[in-house]
Amino acid sequence: MWALAFLAAEGAADDPLSRPELLYGIAGLVLALLGGAIAISLADRWRKRSAAPVGVDETDMLTTYRDMYEHGELTEGEYAELRRRVAEKVKNMPVPAKPPAPDPSGRPDPAKLAPPAPPAAGGRLDPDAPTVPTELPPPAGTA
């Protein structure tokens, strides 16, 4: 209130916004508030990222969220949103591909080791032409 009294005492003829010290003060306050808001936002993001469980599967996450809800740390709406997010993450997880079963004899598959056939004369491959299999040397130690 004293600032308003100070500005009123100056008189209507002298515009307070034309004084540089007042403008610099207002600009400083605005920059300080803006810097504080950015710092709080960054600290909140860092806190949330560091609080996120790492390497925990979805069932453990749901159990943790349910315990938090039961202890009153989460509201019903927050718990429902977290459940929805975990369910969405589970639905979008790619299914890992199974590697091919190894050969029980322990030998490599010769079809995979054979080099590709050279192209026929003229640079075109004839799909009906017989292919000549390449022979692999016998494994060491066999007669």
C-alpha positions in Angstrom: 0.0 0.0 0.0 2.9 2.4 0.7 4.0 2.0 -2.9 0.6 3.3 -4.1 0.9 6.2 -1.6 4.4 6.9 -2.9 3.1 7.0 -6.5 0.1 9.2 -5.6 2.4 11.6 -3.8 4.4 12.1 -7.0 1.5 13.7 -8.7 -0.4 13.0 -11.8 1.9 15.0 -14.0 4.9 12.8 -13.3 4.3 9.3 -14.9 5.8 6.7 -12.6 6.3 4.2 -15.5 8.7 6.7 -17.2 11.2 6.4 -14.4 13.9 3.8 -15.3 14.5 2.6 -11.7 10.9 1.6 -11.4 10.9 -0.2 -14.8 14.2 -2.0 -13.9 12.7 -3.1 -10.6 9.6 -4.5 -12.3 11.7 -6.3 -14.9 13.9 -7.8 -12.2 10.9 -9.1 -10.3 9.3 -10.6 -13.5 12.6 -12.3 -14.4 13.0 -13.6 -10.8 9.5 -15.1 -10.9 10.1 -16.6 -14.3 13.4 -18.1 -13.2 11.8 -19.5 -10.1 9.0 -21.1 -12.1 11.5 -22.8 -14.5 13.6 -24.0 -11.6 10.6 -25.5 -9.9 9.4 -27.2 -13.1 12.9 -28.7 -13.7 13.1 -29.9 -10.1 9.7 -31.5 -10.4 10.6 -33.3 -13.6 13.8 -34.6 -12.0 12.0 -35.8 -8.9 9.4 -37.7 -10.9 12.0 -39.2 -13.2 14.2 -40.4 -10.2 11.1 -41.7 -8.4 10.0 -43.9 -11.3 10.8 -47.5 -10.7 13.6 -48.9 -12.9 13.6 -52.5 -14.0 10.4 -53.3 -12.2 7.8 -55.2 -14.1 4.2 -54.0 -14.5 2.7 -56.3 -11.9 5.1 -54.9 -9.2 4.1 -51.4 -10.3 0.4 -52.2 -10.0 1.0 -53.7 -6.6 2.9 -50.6 -5.5 0.2 -48.3 -6.8 -2.5 -50.3 -5.1 -0.7 -50.2 -1.8 -0.3 -46.4 -2.1 -4.0 -46.1 -2.9 -4.9 -48.2 0.1 -2.7 -46.1 2.4 -4.3 -42.9 1.1 -1.2 -41.6 -0.7 -3.2 -41.6 -4.1 -6.7 -40.6 -4.8 -9.1 -42.8 -6.6 -8.7 -40.8 -9.8 -4.9 -40.9 -9.7 -4.9 -44.6 -9.1 -7.3 -45.2 -12.1 -5.0 -43.1 -14.3 -1.9 -45.0 -13.2 -3.7 -48.3 -13.8 -4.7 -47.1 -17.3 -1.1 -46.1 -18.1 0.3 -49.5 -17.0 -2.3 -51.4 -18.9 -1.5 -49.3 -22.0 2.2 -50.0 -21.6 1.5 -53.8 -21.3 -0.7 -53.8 -24.4 2.0 -51.9 -26.5 4.9 -54.1 -25.4 6.4 -56.1 -28.3 6.5 -59.8 -28.0 10.1 -61.0 -28.0 10.9 -63.3 -31.0 12.0 -66.8 -30.1 15.4 -67.7 -31.4 15.4 -70.8 -33.7 16.0 -74.1 -31.9 19.6 -75.2 -32.2 20.5 -78.3 -34.2 20.7 -81.3 -31.8 23.8 -82.6 -33.6 25.7 -79.4 -32.9 26.7 -78.9 -36.5 26.0 -75.7 -38.4 23.3 -75.8 -41.1 25.0 -76.1 -44.5 22.2 -74.3 -46.3 23.0 -71.2 -44.2 26.7 -71.5 -44.9 26.5 -72.0 -48.6 27.5 -68.9 -50.7 24.8 -67.6 -53.1 24.8 -69.0 -56.6 26.5 -66.9 -59.3 24.1 -65.3 -61.8 23.5 -67.1 -65.0 24.9 -65.9 -68.3 23.3 -62.6 -69.4 22.9 -61.5 -65.8 19.4 -63.0 -65.4 18.5 -65.8 -63.0 16.4 -68.6 -64.4 14.0 -69.8 -61.6 13.6 -73.2 -63.3 17.3 -73.9 -63.7 18.6 -76.6 -61.3 20.9 -75.4 -58.6 24.2 -77.0 -57.9 24.7 -77.5 -54.1 28.1 -76.5 -52.8 29.9 -79.2 -50.9 31.3 -78.5 -47.5 34.5 -80.3 -46.3 33.8 -83.0 -43.8 34.3 -82.0 -40.1 37.8 -82.5 -38.7 38.4 -85.8 -37.1 36.0 -87.9 -39.4 37.4 -90.4 -41.9 
